[in-house]
Amino acid sequence: MDSNTLIGIIGSGSMGAGIAQVAAEAGHRVLVYDNNPAALGRADESMRGLFAKLVKKEKRTKEQADATLSRISYVKDMLSLRESGLIIEAIVEDLKIKQRVFEELSNLVSSGTVLATNTSSLSVTAIAASAKTPEQVVGLHFFNPAALMKLVEIVPAAQTNPEIVETLVQLMLAWGKEPVVAQDTPGFIVNRVARPYYSEGFRIYDEGLAQPHEIDAAMEALGFRMGPFTLTDFIGHDVNFAVTESMFHSYWGEPRYRPSFSQKRLVDAGYHGRKANRGFYEYDEQKKAIRPASTLSQEENKKIQDRVLAVLINEAADALHFGVASAEDVDKAMLKGVNYPKGLLAWADEIGKDVIIERLDALYARYHEGRYRVSVGLR
Ligand SMILES: NC(=O)c1ccc[n+]([C@@H]2O[C@H](COP(=O)([O-])OP(=O)(O)OC[C@H]3O[C@@H](n4cnc5c(N)ncnc54)[C@H](O)[C@@H]3O)[C@@H](O)[C@H]2O)c1
């Protein structure tokens, strides 16, 4: 594949539009299809608005913007995508609906077309199984906003032709992305390894050991851009809670992914976070969190930091142990996908694995809960 490859996009929502922009800026002709004509119109309009802004801010020249826009076409039927070399699906996150689309798609295209899904949480293997030729199907997971976030998780299904993986690695590099290869397991790399960042923050709060603003301040002092409470308020508790619940069920009740009742209460109350003007924090008219400064001592901060970091590193080590990705890709994913200050496995080496194991063993000795068991990969 090269920039002459025609790219098809299915779904013109936030992810589909972002991916279309990236492909068109990399020089491809792009066809965008959505089964809702109004959504197609909105995507076209907002893409034009976006490039007008980029030109105004001098981030693109007028010529670049016009050339990119001229490479994107919006089509009203899926059949128009049949000549594409790569089709990326970014429709609603629903297995049955995605399966129907892949079945239909695989009957339209030739065997040389790569059919990719941008799913965040569904089994790529189950999606591939619905296609006439499952070996053409692969996961290609972009992060939001797709135009800005560098990380792309490439997820081969059980049936995927292995050659497709290398082809996509090269293509993503050509698009200026940072590709990693992940095994088809729930959450892939990022959505799995990041879970404890939220869950351990919530757990410390649920136990009454510290308040959201104190836990946030401690984690931010360690180099994380946003503490877990500020971050989930920003993501939206409806979205974040749904992912946590889905992970918990997908791993058949794994205690490390157990959701928190404080977050569930926010969801039940409709306090979805910043977008609702209320989550763990309340928000003023400028959408700024009303968040008091932390008065915890250095020592108290360190207790919080050590505990959250230990469970995060444990999760990264477990993902590595079970072959979800290489050590290099586990670290790259967290650096480029969620802007962690350091790769977790490199961080473990820096602190010393024995120190992390000691911290986890102390938590396990205190709580006797499976969530604190040391991954054999770390031990
Ligand atoms: N939003 C994120 O943060 C994010 C990040 C990574 C991956 N994803 C995944 O990307 C996919 C899309 O997410 P989004 O946030 O862009 O959703 P969205 O709701 O913004 O857009 C989905 C679009 O798909 C269209 N659509 C629905 N069913 C269709 C069908 N059968 N055929 C054609 N078009 C159809 C809808 O009309 C809509 O325009 C989901 O699988 C999601 O899990 C989302």
The ligand as a Gaussian input file, in Angstrom:
#p B3LYP/6-31G(d) Opt

LIG

0 1
 N      -14.928000       8.295000      20.270000
 C      -13.808000       7.746000      20.720000
 O      -13.172000       8.239000      21.647000
 C      -13.297000       6.495000      20.076000
 C      -11.928000       6.196000      20.148000
 C      -11.451000       5.041000      19.512000
 C      -12.342000       4.201000      18.856000
 N      -13.680000       4.503000      18.831000
 C      -14.574000       3.582000      18.102000
 O      -14.824000       4.126000      16.815000
 C      -16.153000       3.793000      16.374000
 C      -16.927000       5.061000      16.051000
 O      -16.944000       5.918000      17.159000
 P      -17.355000       7.458000      17.032000
 O      -17.074000       8.064000      18.361000
 O      -16.763000       8.059000      15.813000
 O      -18.940000       7.321000      16.849000
 P      -19.985000       8.417000      16.274000
 O      -21.253000       8.121000      16.944000
 O      -19.401000       9.785000      16.358000
 O      -20.102000       8.046000      14.711000
 C      -20.628000       6.842000      14.231000
 C      -21.167000       7.078000      12.825000
 O      -21.488000       5.800000      12.242000
 C      -22.689000       5.929000      11.500000
 N      -23.297000       4.597000      11.391000
 C      -23.934000       3.885000      12.343000
 N      -24.323000       2.698000      11.862000
 C      -23.915000       2.642000      10.563000
 C      -24.008000       1.664000       9.544000
 N      -24.617000       0.493000       9.745000
 N      -23.466000       1.945000       8.338000
 C      -22.862000       3.128000       8.110000
 N      -22.748000       4.093000       9.048000
 C      -23.264000       3.847000      10.262000
 C      -23.522000       6.927000      12.274000
 O      -24.488000       7.530000      11.430000
 C      -22.451000       7.908000      12.779000
 O      -22.277000       8.976000      11.882000
 C      -16.739000       2.932000      17.499000
 O      -16.502000       1.583000      17.214000
 C      -15.935000       3.377000      18.720000
 O      -15.908000       2.406000      19.723000
 C      -14.168000       5.644000      19.396000

